[in-house]
Amino acid sequence: MSSTVDIRNRRASFEYAFLDRYTAGMVLKGSEIKSIREGKASINDAHCILHNGELFLKGMHIAEYKNAGQYGHVPVSDRKLLLTKKELKDLANAMKNKGLTIIPLHLFLNKKGFAKLEIAVAKGKKIHDKRETMKKRDSDREIRRDYK
């Protein structure tokens, strides 16, 4: 099964510096995965929290599936992320440091059709770091223009 779902948090690379990346599975209802397969989801305002040794995604919006009827889902709700015990332990240790957060980067479907979420332990960038990112992006754009 080929995946065309490619939902990214484009603002994340501008706002944060990534330290570690993980790929997590998601616990979803039937109507949620059908909406994701239609590409009707957004992770721009989402973030992850650790609660009782489990990782949850807060603030992710999945549009309601029109054919779900009474068995639909709530568009914005907490969704459990599936990681190994070692990965959860690593995330818990990382969260002990101040200024770090866990943010979603990329929502996609794997070859089996399961929804996967790429997450990162990130540190917020300062204003001067954001300026450096903008300068690098502009210079890369100029270089690409010159070669065309």
Buried (B, 14 or more C-beta within 10 A) or exposed (E): EEBEBEBBBEEBBEBBEBEBEBBBBBEBBEBBBBBBBEEBBBBBEBBBBBEEEEBBBBBBBBBBBEEBEEEBBEBBBEBBBBBEEEBBEBBEEBBEEEEBBBBBBBBBBEEEEBBBBBBBBBBEBEEEBEEEBEEEEEEEEEEEEEEE
